[in-house]
């Protein structure tokens, strides 16, 4: 099972060219992926540098026939012309998605520049069994907001694990049961470096036995430091460093056999990460 996660900056490369096709072509060149998790996807948002009013959520879905597209919208505002401007995350997978969930993360008050953030979740029927595929993009400008969002993600994961071990009475139509599982993969631009206490908190144990999340880079690569995933070209917000991650519960982490970060592409201001899981 091959998964790629990438903050695509609305498909804007470091050459200032917005090119959604380039994103998909490069992801395909990296691997014949089964899951593609994208952050900073835009629809009808010409205010963004170099962008137009393209619905990128729809466009990416069209580019990948046979994949299910699950979008999670964080910013949803009036465009002044009777339409909506939307910005958020997108999961595309060739696996059947039994259930999709969107979780609005806590949005505390902060004087810094900030916006609403979302965690999108697809419960997919994979060769590894049901897996909760999740992707998110956390706040950059405020550690307080980021910490609150981490707690929101932990609560989402805790509740899902609790549902998995608590059979519920089945019912018709909207009450029909769907797969529940504690097995999870969390990807995204966390906007925190490896030594950030918020990252440690995201992976901290739970008191009720919920399986914690593990960083797959050290799980696969040992002591090798993670490569930079952001600020390689533009250091306006700091020196090059790792801000993007793939985490998983231990059962799936044990299946991770390869992890690669492409530090060479300039199709975005962030770098894509590929993880391969052994399904044998």
LINWOPE-V80743 format. One record per pair of residues at least 24 apart in sequence whose ideal C-beta (glycine too) atoms are under 10 Angstrom apart, sorted by the first residue. I is the first residue (numbers start at 1). J is the second residue. If there is no record, write none. Layout:
i & j
I & J
I & J
This chain:
i & j
1 & 33
1 & 34
1 & 35
1 & 93
1 & 95
1 & 124
1 & 126
1 & 127
1 & 128
1 & 131
1 & 185
1 & 252
1 & 255
1 & 256
1 & 275
1 & 276
1 & 277
1 & 278
1 & 279
2 & 30
2 & 31
2 & 32
2 & 33
2 & 34
2 & 35
2 & 36
2 & 258
2 & 274
2 & 275
2 & 276
2 & 277
3 & 31
3 & 33
3 & 34
3 & 35
3 & 36
3 & 37
3 & 91
3 & 93
3 & 126
3 & 131
3 & 133
3 & 135
3 & 185
3 & 187
3 & 216
3 & 246
3 & 248
3 & 256
3 & 259
3 & 273
3 & 274
3 & 275
3 & 276
3 & 277
4 & 28
4 & 30
4 & 31
4 & 33
4 & 34
4 & 35
4 & 36
4 & 37
4 & 38
4 & 92
4 & 187
4 & 246
4 & 260
4 & 262
4 & 272
4 & 273
4 & 274
4 & 275
5 & 35
5 & 36
5 & 37
5 & 38
5 & 39
5 & 89
5 & 91
5 & 135
5 & 185
5 & 186
5 & 187
5 & 188
5 & 189
5 & 229
5 & 244
5 & 245
5 & 246
5 & 270
5 & 272
5 & 273
5 & 274
5 & 275
6 & 30
6 & 36
6 & 37
6 & 38
6 & 39
6 & 40
6 & 135
6 & 187
6 & 188
6 & 189
6 & 229
6 & 244
6 & 262
6 & 265
6 & 267
6 & 268
6 & 270
6 & 271
6 & 272
6 & 273
6 & 274
7 & 37
7 & 38
7 & 39
7 & 40
7 & 41
7 & 89
7 & 135
7 & 137
7 & 188
7 & 189
7 & 191
7 & 229
7 & 230
7 & 243
7 & 244
7 & 268
7 & 269
7 & 270
7 & 271
7 & 272
8 & 38
8 & 39
8 & 40
8 & 41
8 & 42
8 & 56
8 & 60
8 & 90
8 & 189
8 & 267
8 & 268
8 & 269
8 & 270
8 & 272
9 & 39
9 & 40
9 & 41
9 & 42
9 & 48
9 & 49
9 & 50
9 & 51
9 & 189
9 & 230
9 & 267
9 & 268
9 & 269
9 & 270
10 & 38
10 & 40
10 & 41
10 & 42
10 & 43
10 & 45
10 & 48
10 & 49
10 & 50
10 & 51
10 & 52
10 & 54
10 & 56
10 & 87
10 & 268
11 & 38
11 & 40
11 & 41
11 & 42
11 & 48
11 & 50
11 & 51
11 & 54
11 & 56
11 & 59
11 & 60
11 & 267
11 & 268
12 & 40
12 & 42
12 & 48
12 & 49
12 & 50
12 & 51
12 & 267
12 & 268
12 & 269
13 & 50
13 & 233
13 & 265
13 & 266
13 & 267
13 & 268
13 & 269
14 & 232
14 & 233
14 & 234
14 & 265
14 & 266
14 & 267
14 & 268
14 & 269
15 & 50
15 & 233
15 & 266
15 & 267
16 & 49
16 & 50
17 & 50
17 & 266
17 & 267
18 & 42
18 & 48
18 & 49
18 & 50
18 & 51
18 & 52
18 & 54
18 & 56
19 & 50
19 & 267
20 & 54
20 & 56
20 & 59
20 & 60
20 & 62
20 & 63
20 & 267
21 & 59
21 & 60
21 & 63
22 & 265
22 & 266
22 & 267
22 & 268
23 & 56
23 & 60
23 & 63
23 & 265
23 & 267
23 & 268
23 & 272
24 & 59
24 & 60
24 & 63
24 & 64
24 & 92
24 & 267
25 & 63
25 & 267
26 & 262
26 & 265
26 & 266
26 & 267
26 & 268
26 & 272
27 & 63
27 & 64
27 & 92
27 & 262
27 & 265
27 & 267
27 & 272
27 & 274
28 & 63
28 & 64
29 & 262
29 & 265
30 & 260
30 & 262
30 & 265
30 & 272
30 & 273
30 & 274
31 & 258
31 & 260
31 & 272
31 & 274
31 & 275
31 & 276
32 & 94
33 & 64
33 & 67
33 & 92
33 & 93
33 & 94
33 & 272
33 & 274
33 & 275
33 & 276
34 & 67
34 & 92
34 & 93
34 & 94
34 & 95
34 & 124
34 & 126
34 & 127
34 & 133
34 & 276
34 & 277
34 & 279
35 & 67
35 & 91
35 & 92
35 & 93
35 & 94
35 & 95
35 & 122
35 & 124
35 & 126
35 & 131
35 & 133
35 & 135
35 & 185
35 & 187
35 & 275
35 & 277
36 & 60
36 & 64
36 & 67
36 & 69
36 & 90
36 & 91
36 & 92
36 & 93
36 & 94
36 & 135
36 & 187
36 & 272
37 & 70
37 & 89
37 & 90
37 & 91
37 & 92
37 & 93
37 & 120
37 & 122
37 & 133
37 & 134
37 & 135
37 & 136
37 & 185
37 & 186
37 & 187
37 & 188
37 & 246
37 & 272
37 & 273
38 & 69
38 & 71
38 & 88
38 & 89
38 & 90
38 & 91
38 & 92
38 & 135
38 & 137
38 & 187
38 & 188
38 & 268
38 & 272
39 & 72
39 & 74
39 & 87
39 & 88
39 & 89
39 & 90
39 & 120
39 & 135
39 & 136
39 & 137
39 & 138
39 & 187
39 & 188
39 & 189
39 & 244
39 & 268
39 & 270
40 & 74
40 & 87
40 & 88
40 & 89
40 & 90
40 & 137
40 & 189
40 & 268
40 & 269
40 & 270
41 & 71
41 & 72
41 & 73
41 & 86
41 & 87
41 & 88
41 & 89
41 & 90
41 & 137
42 & 75
42 & 85
42 & 86
42 & 87
42 & 88
43 & 71
43 & 73
43 & 76
43 & 79
43 & 83
43 & 84
43 & 85
43 & 86
43 & 87
43 & 88
44 & 77
44 & 79
44 & 81
44 & 83
44 & 84
44 & 85
44 & 86
44 & 87
45 & 75
45 & 77
45 & 79
45 & 84
45 & 85
45 & 86
45 & 87
46 & 79
46 & 85
47 & 79
47 & 85
48 & 85
48 & 87
53 & 79
53 & 81
53 & 83
53 & 85
55 & 86
56 & 86
56 & 87
56 & 90
57 & 86
57 & 87
57 & 88
57 & 89
57 & 90
57 & 92
60 & 90
60 & 92
61 & 90
61 & 92
63 & 92
64 & 92
64 & 93
64 & 94
66 & 92
66 & 94
67 & 91
67 & 92
67 & 93
67 & 94
67 & 95
67 & 97
68 & 92
68 & 93
68 & 94
68 & 95
68 & 96
68 & 97
68 & 100
68 & 122
68 & 124
69 & 93
69 & 97
69 & 100
69 & 122
70 & 97
70 & 99
70 & 100
70 & 101
70 & 102
70 & 120
70 & 121
70 & 122
70 & 123
70 & 124
70 & 133
70 & 135
71 & 100
71 & 102
71 & 118
71 & 120
72 & 100
72 & 101
72 & 102
72 & 103
72 & 104
72 & 117
72 & 118
72 & 119
72 & 120
72 & 121
72 & 122
72 & 134
72 & 135
72 & 136
72 & 137
73 & 102
73 & 104
73 & 116
73 & 118
73 & 120
74 & 102
74 & 104
74 & 105
74 & 107
74 & 115
74 & 116
74 & 117
74 & 118
74 & 119
74 & 120
74 & 136
74 & 137
75 & 115
75 & 116
75 & 117
75 & 118
76 & 116
76 & 118
77 & 115
87 & 115
87 & 116
87 & 118
87 & 137
88 & 116
88 & 117
88 & 118
88 & 120
88 & 135
88 & 136
88 & 137
89 & 117
89 & 118
89 & 119
89 & 120
89 & 134
89 & 135
89 & 136
89 & 137
89 & 187
89 & 188
89 & 189
90 & 120
90 & 135
91 & 120
91 & 121
91 & 122
91 & 124
91 & 133
91 & 134
91 & 135
91 & 187
92 & 122
93 & 122
93 & 124
93 & 125
93 & 126
93 & 131
93 & 133
94 & 124
94 & 126
95 & 122
95 & 123
95 & 124
95 & 125
95 & 126
95 & 127
95 & 128
95 & 130
95 & 131
95 & 133
96 & 122
96 & 123
96 & 124
96 & 125
96 & 126
97 & 121
97 & 122
97 & 123
97 & 124
97 & 125
97 & 133
98 & 122
98 & 123
98 & 124
98 & 125
98 & 130
98 & 177
98 & 178
98 & 179
98 & 180
98 & 181
99 & 123
99 & 124
99 & 130
99 & 132
99 & 177
99 & 178
99 & 179
99 & 180
100 & 124
100 & 133
100 & 178
101 & 132
101 & 134
101 & 156
101 & 160
101 & 178
103 & 134
103 & 136
103 & 152
103 & 153
103 & 155
103 & 156
103 & 159
104 & 152
105 & 136
105 & 137
105 & 138
105 & 139
105 & 145
105 & 146
105 & 148
105 & 149
105 & 150
105 & 151
105 & 152
105 & 153
105 & 155
105 & 156
106 & 145
106 & 147
106 & 148
106 & 149
106 & 150
106 & 151
106 & 152
106 & 153
106 & 155
107 & 139
107 & 145
107 & 148
107 & 149
107 & 152
108 & 139
108 & 142
108 & 144
108 & 145
108 & 146
108 & 147
108 & 148
108 & 149
109 & 142
109 & 144
109 & 145
110 & 139
110 & 141
110 & 142
110 & 143
110 & 144
110 & 145
110 & 146
110 & 148
111 & 141
111 & 142
112 & 139
112 & 140
112 & 141
112 & 142
112 & 143
112 & 144
112 & 145
113 & 139
113 & 140
113 & 141
113 & 142
114 & 139
114 & 140
114 & 141
114 & 142
114 & 144
114 & 145
114 & 146
115 & 139
115 & 141
115 & 145
117 & 145
117 & 146
117 & 148
117 & 149
117 & 152
117 & 153
117 & 188
117 & 191
118 & 149
118 & 152
119 & 149
119 & 152
119 & 153
119 & 156
119 & 157
119 & 186
119 & 188
120 & 188
121 & 156
121 & 157
121 & 160
121 & 184
121 & 186
123 & 160
123 & 178
123 & 179
123 & 180
123 & 181
123 & 183
123 & 184
124 & 179
124 & 181
124 & 185
125 & 179
126 & 183
126 & 185
126 & 252
126 & 277
126 & 279
127 & 255
127 & 277
127 & 278
127 & 279
127 & 280
128 & 181
128 & 183
128 & 185
128 & 251
128 & 252
128 & 255
128 & 277
128 & 278
128 & 279
129 & 179
129 & 181
129 & 183
129 & 251
129 & 252
129 & 279
130 & 164
130 & 178
130 & 179
130 & 180
130 & 181
130 & 182
130 & 183
131 & 179
131 & 181
131 & 183
131 & 184
131 & 185
131 & 248
131 & 249
131 & 251
131 & 252
131 & 277
132 & 156
132 & 157
132 & 160
132 & 161
132 & 164
132 & 179
132 & 180
132 & 181
132 & 182
132 & 183
132 & 184
132 & 185
132 & 186
132 & 249
133 & 184
133 & 185
133 & 186
133 & 187
134 & 160
134 & 184
134 & 185
134 & 186
134 & 187
134 & 188
134 & 213
134 & 247
135 & 185
135 & 186
135 & 187
135 & 188
135 & 189
135 & 246
136 & 186
136 & 187
136 & 188
136 & 189
136 & 190
137 & 188
137 & 189
137 & 190
137 & 191
137 & 244
138 & 188
138 & 189
138 & 190
138 & 191
138 & 192
138 & 198
138 & 202
138 & 243
139 & 190
139 & 191
139 & 192
140 & 189
140 & 190
140 & 191
140 & 192
140 & 230
140 & 237
140 & 238
140 & 243
141 & 191
141 & 237
142 & 191
143 & 191
143 & 192
143 & 196
143 & 197
143 & 198
145 & 191
146 & 190
146 & 191
146 & 192
146 & 196
146 & 198
146 & 199
146 & 202
147 & 192
147 & 196
147 & 197
147 & 198
147 & 201
147 & 202
148 & 198
149 & 190
149 & 191
149 & 198
149 & 202
150 & 190
150 & 192
150 & 196
150 & 197
150 & 198
150 & 199
150 & 200
150 & 201
150 & 202
150 & 203
150 & 204
151 & 198
151 & 201
151 & 202
153 & 186
153 & 188
153 & 190
153 & 201
153 & 202
153 & 213
153 & 247
154 & 201
154 & 202
154 & 203
154 & 204
154 & 206
154 & 210
154 & 212
154 & 213
156 & 184
156 & 186
157 & 182
157 & 184
157 & 186
157 & 202
157 & 206
157 & 210
157 & 211
157 & 212
157 & 213
157 & 247
157 & 249
158 & 182
158 & 206
158 & 207
158 & 208
158 & 209
158 & 210
159 & 210
160 & 184
160 & 210
161 & 206
161 & 208
161 & 209
161 & 210
161 & 211
161 & 249
162 & 206
162 & 208
162 & 209
162 & 210
164 & 210
164 & 211
165 & 208
165 & 209
165 & 210
181 & 249
181 & 251
182 & 209
182 & 210
182 & 211
182 & 249
182 & 251
183 & 211
183 & 248
183 & 249
183 & 250
183 & 251
183 & 252
184 & 210
184 & 211
184 & 213
184 & 247
184 & 248
184 & 249
184 & 251
184 & 252
185 & 213
185 & 216
185 & 246
185 & 247
185 & 248
185 & 249
185 & 252
185 & 253
185 & 256
185 & 275
185 & 277
186 & 213
186 & 216
186 & 245
186 & 246
186 & 247
186 & 248
186 & 249
187 & 216
187 & 244
187 & 245
187 & 246
187 & 247
187 & 248
187 & 273
187 & 275
188 & 243
188 & 244
188 & 245
188 & 246
188 & 247
189 & 229
189 & 230
189 & 243
189 & 244
189 & 245
189 & 270
190 & 229
190 & 242
190 & 243
190 & 244
190 & 245
190 & 247
191 & 230
191 & 237
191 & 243
191 & 244
192 & 241
192 & 242
192 & 243
192 & 244
192 & 245
193 & 226
193 & 228
193 & 230
193 & 238
193 & 239
193 & 241
193 & 242
193 & 243
194 & 218
194 & 225
194 & 226
194 & 241
194 & 242
194 & 243
194 & 245
195 & 241
195 & 242
196 & 243
199 & 242
199 & 245
199 & 247
202 & 245
202 & 247
203 & 245
203 & 247
210 & 249
211 & 248
211 & 249
211 & 250
211 & 251
211 & 252
211 & 253
212 & 247
212 & 249
212 & 250
213 & 245
213 & 246
213 & 247
213 & 248
213 & 249
213 & 250
213 & 252
213 & 253
214 & 246
214 & 247
214 & 248
214 & 249
214 & 250
214 & 252
214 & 253
214 & 254
214 & 256
215 & 242
215 & 245
215 & 246
215 & 247
215 & 248
215 & 253
215 & 259
216 & 245
216 & 246
216 & 247
216 & 248
216 & 252
216 & 253
216 & 256
216 & 258
216 & 259
216 & 273
216 & 275
216 & 277
217 & 242
217 & 245
217 & 246
217 & 247
217 & 256
217 & 259
217 & 261
217 & 273
217 & 275
218 & 253
218 & 259
219 & 246
219 & 247
219 & 248
219 & 250
219 & 252
219 & 253
219 & 254
219 & 256
219 & 259
219 & 275
220 & 246
220 & 253
220 & 256
220 & 257
220 & 258
220 & 259
220 & 260
220 & 275
220 & 276
221 & 258
221 & 259
221 & 260
226 & 259
226 & 261
226 & 273
227 & 260
227 & 261
227 & 262
227 & 263
227 & 271
227 & 273
228 & 261
228 & 263
228 & 270
228 & 271
229 & 261
229 & 262
229 & 263
229 & 269
229 & 270
229 & 271
229 & 272
229 & 273
230 & 268
230 & 269
230 & 270
230 & 271
231 & 269
231 & 270
232 & 263
232 & 264
232 & 265
232 & 266
232 & 269
232 & 270
232 & 271
233 & 266
233 & 269
234 & 269
236 & 269
237 & 269
240 & 271
242 & 271
242 & 273
243 & 270
243 & 271
244 & 270
244 & 271
244 & 272
244 & 273
245 & 273
246 & 273
246 & 274
246 & 275
248 & 275
248 & 277
252 & 277
253 & 277
254 & 278
255 & 279
255 & 280
